[in-house]
Amino acid sequence: MYLKHLNILNYKNISQADPEFCEGINCFVGANGAGKTNLLDTIYYLSFCKSFFNSIDSQNINHEEDFFVIQGTFERNEHEEQIYVALKRNKKKQFKRNKKEYNKLSEHIGLLPLVMISPSDERLITEGSDQRRKYVDSVVSQYNKLYLEQLIRYNRALMQRNALLKKHDQLNPGLIAQLDVWDEQLATLGEDIYRHRSQFIEQLVPVFRELYSHISGGNETVDITYVSHYQGGDIMEMLRNNRSRDLILGYTTHGIHKDDLSLMLSGRPVKKEGSQGQKKSFLIALKLAQYEFLSKHNGFAPILLLDDVFDKLDLERGNRLIQLVGEERFRQIFITDTQKERLEGIVRQTGKNNRFFEVREGVINRKNAEMEH
């Protein structure tokens, strides 16, 4: 699968652009704030029906305009896919595949698998467990439609249970009967979600360790451990036993919505012990393991977006990363960087087809056509 052509109108600081891309490596060079990351975000949007950076859709419209449009032409399994998204202020978003609008956006997730590596990934290490759950959910949802449906149903049931807890100030027979209904749904759906998450982590971790070892030169060991209430016994019993506490707090304290990942570097939390380069290597290895996982499950390579990945990596780690992405398993890659010469040298090492684009104040121009072969 690869992206052939993109058409953008009024997305963030990009007023209009219609670049054509090659299989191989597509590079975007420009100063910070020029619009390189915004361009990657439009590609992400076509895959996930939302921005990687801003969940409030209207804030992605160029502030001087009333709408944005993104259109992409992809080749997927030897068939062309036309994807269209448009948003007008105060209107419902339109999302179409081959001119037919989706009934539910969740139907689109997984059609165009994609992995993005960005400086904002550091939130996976530095912020709370919700970031790590979102990461797991975004990956599993790309290849497992049932998981996404179960997750949506679980979150609805959780909202209903929390609404009940906030509405009442003491347990009574009527409230207990209602909680019984929601607890059973949470426990049943949560068990399936827990199983899918466990299987994903179990398959991801060995590949992640191998990739980190390659990038770091084998100097450190890493590990990821899945942590869940489901590992501690009967979840229905936990939900019942904690009702009084939940009532005081006004929310549900047990369930898969509290799951987390323990991220370790040489036996210590990477959040506390890792240098900037080690943390970046950790996250890159994690995302490349995700890429491998999706490739295996889909039977074809996802698109890979690399946003400013060479910053904070020393030369050796950067060179090892390029050795990896230069392999045939990576079919199409999009890279941003502020330094053209550095990126040209890096890309040359891979031997892959490539195109360079200069990005300046939201304007995208093709450069160096001679570097394509």
Stockholm file with secondary structure:
# STOCKHOLM 1.0

chainA/1-373         MYLKHLNILNYKNISQADPEFCEGINCFVGANGAGKTNLLDTIYYLSFCKSFFNSIDSQNINHEEDFFVIQGTFERNEHEEQIYVALKRNKKKQFKRNKKEYNKLSEHIGLLPLVMISPSDERLITEGSDQRRKYVDSVVSQYNKLYLEQLIRYNRALMQRNALLKKHDQLNPGLIAQLDVWDEQLATLGEDIYRHRSQFIEQLVPVFRELYSHISGGNETVDITYVSHYQGGDIMEMLRNNRSRDLILGYTTHGIHKDDLSLMLSGRPVKKEGSQGQKKSFLIALKLAQYEFLSKHNGFAPILLLDDVFDKLDLERGNRLIQLVGEERFRQIFITDTQKERLEGIVRQTGKNNRFFEVREGVINRKNAEMEH
#=GR chainA/1-373 SS CEEEEEEEEEETTEEEECCBCCSEEEEEECCTTSSHHHHHHHHHHHHHSSCSSCSCGGGGBCTTSSEEEEEEEEEETTEEEEEEEEEETTSCCEEEETTEECSSGGGTTTSSCEEEECGGGGHHHHSCHHHHHHHHHHHHHHHCHHHHHHHHHHHHHHHHHHHHHHHCSSCCHHHHHHHHHHHHHHHHHHHHHHHHHHHHHHHHHHHHHHHHHHHHTSCSCEEEEEECGGGGSCHHHHHHHTHHHHHHHTSCCSSGGGCEEEEEETTEEHHHHCCHHHHHHHHHHHHHHHHHHHHHHHSSCCEEEEESTTTTCCHHHHHHHHHHHTSTTCCEEEEEESCHHHHHHHHHHHTCCEEEEEEETTEEEEECGGGCC
#=GC SS_cons         CEEEEEEEEEETTEEEECCBCCSEEEEEECCTTSSHHHHHHHHHHHHHSSCSSCSCGGGGBCTTSSEEEEEEEEEETTEEEEEEEEEETTSCCEEEETTEECSSGGGTTTSSCEEEECGGGGHHHHSCHHHHHHHHHHHHHHHCHHHHHHHHHHHHHHHHHHHHHHHCSSCCHHHHHHHHHHHHHHHHHHHHHHHHHHHHHHHHHHHHHHHHHHHHTSCSCEEEEEECGGGGSCHHHHHHHTHHHHHHHTSCCSSGGGCEEEEEETTEEHHHHCCHHHHHHHHHHHHHHHHHHHHHHHSSCCEEEEESTTTTCCHHHHHHHHHHHTSTTCCEEEEEESCHHHHHHHHHHHTCCEEEEEEETTEEEEECGGGCC
//
